[in-house]
Amino acid sequence: MQDSPILIIGKNGKTGARVDQRLQSLGYATRPVSRSTAPSFDWEDPATWESAIKGTRSAYVTYQPDLAVPRAEATIKSFVRVAAEAGLEHMVLLSGRGEEGAQRAEDVLISSGIPWNIVRCSWFNQNFSENFMLEGILAGELVLPATDTLEPFVDADDIADVAVATLTDPRHRNKLYELTGPRALNFAQCIEEVSEALGRPVKYTPVPLNDYINALREQGVSEDYQWLLRELFTVVFDGRNSNVMTGVEEALGRPATDFKAYVQKTIGSGAWNTTTNPNVG
Ligand SMILES: NC(=O)c1ccc[n+]([C@@H]2O[C@H](COP(=O)([O-])OP(=O)(O)OC[C@H]3O[C@@H](n4cnc5c(N)ncnc54)[C@H](OP(=O)(O)O)[C@@H]3O)[C@@H](O)[C@H]2O)c1
């Protein structure tokens, strides 16, 4: 199985793409999949799972939309069964901190008999540049549900480095790494750092959660996503995840990336450049 590819579920995702790029540059064969690949992989269509897994030796698994959604545990249970039957030798699951549903999904893998790793993460830095907060930063005003909760945002490059370490070095086998950044910040502080480094005003506008969700509904955002954001901004953001963890250092022997370094590299990438980024809205 040494030459069999490593399956990456979430080809275009914030961590999946980074894991794929790292593995390829290290010379590993990969099979990155999502709904838009051939073979395709869709979490909502179990008929697509077996052909994606077949012939791979290990897998990096990112679930959509989020392990916090009520159906995630059952879906992961079915997926792990298909993977075990296909002879998968190792599975690395991307998970979220402080989410009961995510922890139940982790337990499914841990007790499956398949050698495993769990990469359990805080909110990603890249939510500010590759996800739902990008548009607000480009527009100069980020509107979010009001919260002062501190979150030790973790960098997707660190997550990918840890995932690649677990996929390529058996010494990590059967370990859970809890990854955060080195500093806990609230949204106002994050936006202040982004705005200062960009040298242009970006305003943080906190609004009541219900107003935020109602605005999403009016924009036609799915019920599923509305539920998820409510869950994330209430349960996951109640302060339970504010503590800084050392998972990046434990796995890699180097400190986690600071939010300031993330801001600098994102400015360098052009993602927040309002004249060149087509997402400017
Ligand atoms: N973002 C965070 O801060 C954070 C924090 C902790 C944990 N997590 C976990 O990380 C995982 C990834 O979340 P993310 O928001 O960061 O997304 P992401 O990894 O950026 O993934 C987005 C990609 O998922 C693919 N996708 C969407 N629906 C799919 C489906 N039904 N089946 C297969 N692929 C699908 C899409 O590609 P196609 O259109 O090509 O299918 C899309 O490009 C989630 O399980 C979440 O719980 C995220």
The ligand as an SDF file (V2000), in Angstrom:
LIG
                    3D

 48 52  0  0  0  0  0  0  0  0999 V2000
  -13.6470   27.1300   10.0000 N   0  0  0  0  0  0  0  0  0  0  0  0
  -13.3820   26.9890   11.2940 C   0  0  0  0  0  0  0  0  0  0  0  0
  -13.0880   27.9560   12.0130 O   0  0  0  0  0  0  0  0  0  0  0  0
  -13.3830   25.6260   11.8960 C   0  0  0  0  0  0  0  0  0  0  0  0
  -12.9390   25.4630   13.2130 C   0  0  0  0  0  0  0  0  0  0  0  0
  -12.8910   24.1800   13.7800 C   0  0  0  0  0  0  0  0  0  0  0  0
  -13.2950   23.0870   13.0240 C   0  0  0  0  0  0  0  0  0  0  0  0
  -13.7330   23.2840   11.7530 N   0  0  0  0  0  0  0  0  0  0  0  0
  -14.1600   22.1020   10.9620 C   0  0  0  0  0  0  0  0  0  0  0  0
  -13.5310   22.1390    9.7200 O   0  0  0  0  0  0  0  0  0  0  0  0
  -14.3530   21.4810    8.7580 C   0  0  0  0  0  0  0  0  0  0  0  0
  -14.2900   22.2880    7.5120 C   0  0  0  0  0  0  0  0  0  0  0  0
  -15.0190   23.4680    7.6770 O   0  0  0  0  0  0  0  0  0  0  0  0
  -14.7160   24.7850    6.8580 P   0  0  0  0  0  0  0  0  0  0  0  0
  -15.8880   25.6580    7.0490 O   0  0  0  0  0  0  0  0  0  0  0  0
  -13.3700   25.2900    7.2320 O   0  0  0  0  0  0  0  0  0  0  0  0
  -14.7820   24.3110    5.3410 O   0  0  0  0  0  0  0  0  0  0  0  0
  -13.6140   24.0890    4.3150 P   0  0  0  0  0  0  0  0  0  0  0  0
  -12.6160   23.0970    4.8590 O   0  0  0  0  0  0  0  0  0  0  0  0
  -13.1030   25.4020    3.8760 O   0  0  0  0  0  0  0  0  0  0  0  0
  -14.3520   23.3050    3.1460 O   0  0  0  0  0  0  0  0  0  0  0  0
  -15.1040   23.9150    2.1470 C   0  0  0  0  0  0  0  0  0  0  0  0
  -15.2300   22.9040    1.0080 C   0  0  0  0  0  0  0  0  0  0  0  0
  -16.0610   21.8170    1.3900 O   0  0  0  0  0  0  0  0  0  0  0  0
  -16.6120   21.2350    0.2080 C   0  0  0  0  0  0  0  0  0  0  0  0
  -17.9580   20.7290    0.5200 N   0  0  0  0  0  0  0  0  0  0  0  0
  -19.0590   21.4580    0.8450 C   0  0  0  0  0  0  0  0  0  0  0  0
  -20.0980   20.6370    1.0470 N   0  0  0  0  0  0  0  0  0  0  0  0
  -19.6670   19.3690    0.8430 C   0  0  0  0  0  0  0  0  0  0  0  0
  -20.2850   18.0800    0.9040 C   0  0  0  0  0  0  0  0  0  0  0  0
  -21.5910   17.9340    1.1560 N   0  0  0  0  0  0  0  0  0  0  0  0
  -19.5210   17.0030    0.6430 N   0  0  0  0  0  0  0  0  0  0  0  0
  -18.2120   17.1180    0.3430 C   0  0  0  0  0  0  0  0  0  0  0  0
  -17.5690   18.3050    0.2710 N   0  0  0  0  0  0  0  0  0  0  0  0
  -18.2920   19.4190    0.5190 C   0  0  0  0  0  0  0  0  0  0  0  0
  -16.6680   22.3680   -0.8260 C   0  0  0  0  0  0  0  0  0  0  0  0
  -16.0460   21.9590   -2.0280 O   0  0  0  0  0  0  0  0  0  0  0  0
  -16.9970   21.4370   -3.2350 P   0  0  0  0  0  0  0  0  0  0  0  0
  -17.9450   22.5630   -3.5240 O   0  0  0  0  0  0  0  0  0  0  0  0
  -16.0520   21.1250   -4.3350 O   0  0  0  0  0  0  0  0  0  0  0  0
  -17.7030   20.2290   -2.6990 O   0  0  0  0  0  0  0  0  0  0  0  0
  -15.8630   23.5260   -0.1950 C   0  0  0  0  0  0  0  0  0  0  0  0
  -14.8620   24.0220   -1.0350 O   0  0  0  0  0  0  0  0  0  0  0  0
  -15.7410   21.3130    9.3820 C   0  0  0  0  0  0  0  0  0  0  0  0
  -15.9550   19.9600    9.7380 O   0  0  0  0  0  0  0  0  0  0  0  0
  -15.6590   22.1570   10.6420 C   0  0  0  0  0  0  0  0  0  0  0  0
  -16.3750   21.5790   11.6980 O   0  0  0  0  0  0  0  0  0  0  0  0
  -13.7780   24.5060   11.1710 C   0  0  0  0  0  0  0  0  0  0  0  0
  1  2  1  0
  2  3  2  0
  2  4  1  0
  4  5  1  0
  4 48  2  0
  5  6  2  0
  6  7  1  0
  7  8  2  0
  8  9  1  0
  8 48  1  0
  9 10  1  0
  9 46  1  0
 10 11  1  0
 11 12  1  0
 11 44  1  0
 12 13  1  0
 13 14  1  0
 14 15  2  0
 14 16  1  0
 14 17  1  0
 17 18  1  0
 18 19  2  0
 18 20  1  0
 18 21  1  0
 21 22  1  0
 22 23  1  0
 23 24  1  0
 23 42  1  0
 24 25  1  0
 25 26  1  0
 25 36  1  0
 26 27  1  0
 26 35  1  0
 27 28  2  0
 28 29  1  0
 29 30  1  0
 29 35  2  0
 30 31  1  0
 30 32  2  0
 32 33  1  0
 33 34  2  0
 34 35  1  0
 36 37  1  0
 36 42  1  0
 37 38  1  0
 38 39  2  0
 38 40  1  0
 38 41  1  0
 42 43  1  0
 44 45  1  0
 44 46  1  0
 46 47  1  0
M  CHG  2   8   1  16  -1
M  END
$$$$
